[in-house]
Amino acid sequence: MAERIVLSRDDLVELGIRVSNVSLLRWEAAGRFPRRIRMAGTRVAWIKAEVDAWLEARAEERSRHVYADF
């Protein structure tokens, strides 16, 4: 079985994902961000491979998006 690395909320912030917990919950519910896993009690984490894939998809999406024609 492959080793799984998990990320804490602080790890997400270090990766540049600086949104509120409420926003993360909404994104997760809408399928716009990987779902959290419950570690123990109120501690939660995200699977690093899923967050990495999400970030890669955002970078790829950026290359296709046109913000404005000047």
C-alpha positions as CSV (number, residue, x, y, z in Angstrom):
1,M,0.0,0.0,0.0
2,A,1.3,3.5,-0.9
3,E,2.3,5.8,1.9
4,R,-0.4,8.5,2.5
5,I,0.7,11.9,3.7
6,V,-1.9,14.2,5.2
7,L,-2.0,18.0,5.5
8,S,-3.3,20.0,8.4
9,R,-5.1,23.4,8.1
10,D,-1.7,25.1,8.7
11,D,-0.2,23.1,5.9
12,L,-2.9,24.3,3.5
13,V,-2.1,27.9,4.5
14,E,1.6,27.3,3.8
15,L,0.7,26.0,0.3
16,G,-1.1,29.3,-0.3
17,I,-4.7,28.1,0.3
18,R,-5.7,30.9,2.6
19,V,-9.5,30.8,2.7
20,S,-11.8,30.5,5.7
21,N,-12.9,27.1,7.1
22,V,-16.4,28.0,6.0
23,S,-15.2,28.5,2.4
24,L,-13.4,25.2,2.5
25,L,-16.5,23.4,3.8
26,R,-18.6,24.9,1.0
27,W,-16.0,24.0,-1.7
28,E,-15.9,20.4,-0.3
29,A,-19.7,20.1,-0.3
30,A,-19.8,21.4,-3.9
31,G,-17.0,19.1,-5.1
32,R,-14.6,22.0,-5.7
33,F,-12.0,20.9,-3.2
34,P,-10.8,17.5,-1.8
35,R,-12.9,16.3,1.1
36,R,-11.3,16.3,4.6
37,I,-10.8,13.2,6.7
38,R,-11.5,13.1,10.4
39,M,-8.4,12.2,12.4
40,A,-9.6,12.3,16.0
41,G,-12.0,14.4,17.8
42,T,-12.2,17.7,16.0
43,R,-8.9,17.3,14.1
44,V,-9.2,17.0,10.4
45,A,-6.7,16.6,7.5
46,W,-6.6,16.5,3.8
47,I,-4.8,13.8,1.7
48,K,-1.7,15.5,0.2
49,A,-2.0,13.8,-3.2
50,E,-5.6,15.0,-3.6
51,V,-4.6,18.6,-2.7
52,D,-1.6,18.4,-5.1
53,A,-3.9,17.2,-7.9
54,W,-6.3,20.0,-7.1
55,L,-3.6,22.6,-7.2
56,E,-2.3,21.2,-10.5
57,A,-5.8,21.4,-12.0
58,R,-6.1,25.0,-11.0
59,A,-2.7,25.8,-12.7
60,E,-3.8,24.0,-15.9
61,E,-7.2,25.8,-15.8
62,R,-5.4,29.1,-15.5
63,S,-3.6,28.4,-18.8
64,R,-7.0,28.1,-20.6
65,H,-8.8,31.1,-19.0
66,V,-8.8,34.5,-20.7
67,Y,-9.4,37.3,-18.2
68,A,-9.8,40.2,-20.7
69,D,-8.9,41.2,-24.2
70,F,-7.1,44.5,-24.4
